[in-house]
Amino acid sequence: MGRKNLIGIVLSLTIFTGSFMLTGAAGAYFNLAAFLVVISGLTAAMLISYPVGHVKNAFAVAKNVYANGRTTAEEIVNTLLDLSVKSKVDGVLSLERSANKATSSFMKSGLCLLVDNYKEDEIRECLNAEMAFFNLRRQQSERFFLTLARTAPAFGVAGSVIGLIGLLMGINDTAVILKNIPVAFISTLYGLILSHLVFSPIAENINYSTRAELLNQKLVMEGIVAISKEQNSYKLERKLASFLSPAEREGKTETLRRITRKYVQRKRQPVELADMAGPAASGEGGLEKATEAA
């Protein structure tokens, strides 16, 4: 999650909770019985609907979506351009070390296919299958939170019904009425807040993260395929730039030239060292011959 998002969330939630305090009865919004009705009902419905393993996985996905920073498309383009130039200068097999260092599992899979000399159709087939199953797994987690969001208000209403029943049973007792009125109203509030402020946003964020990740994976696949076809790096740069916004495309050609210069200079260094060592060796040999002649 970005820093700006975090600041916005803290400010908006502070204002949201502060608005409850303006009524002058902040303690009235905290009711244990209402909270337990909603949470216990949600938990039961969740465990009836899904196995425990899937529940753990869904919460793990939600945690990763918020905790892990997303790699931008611009960073991926720069990485692919670097790999393209490296494959031209050092050969495709040199990408094996890059595959071992890759932080993205999808990028690592693509580079392994490239190093293993898979054909274009085979690379596309393998990577498309990985993208499809990734999407299905994310959809399952998204649906889990959508189900919770849809169910939470219903248990809020259930809490209201429980409170109203208790109220009617103690119609002649003021103490009983005062005890059950908060349960009748606050449980509905809890259900709505959990639904629209917790579960629905989590589901939407998982959906957004999945779409963004699939776009990045598509970008990686096109770059890997282009490298396998030994496509010209400048053509690859034009192709990958189509995935970027107009503002992000600026400077990509200069980035490619900088990457190219880096590998060309690295390639020249051993040659220059060898050239320097050659005359030195011949000079030493000449000196030895002159010494022997003397």
Salt bridges, closest charged atoms under 4 A:
GLU74 OE2 - LYS252 NZ 3.28
ASP82 OD2 - LYS262 NZ 2.82
ASP90 OD1 - LYS267 NZ 3.72
GLU120 OE2 - ARG124 NE 3.38
GLU222 OE2 - ARG124 NH1 3.02
GLU222 OE2 - LYS218 NZ 3.37
GLU222 OE1 - LYS239 NZ 3.17
GLU254 OE2 - ARG261 NH2 3.54
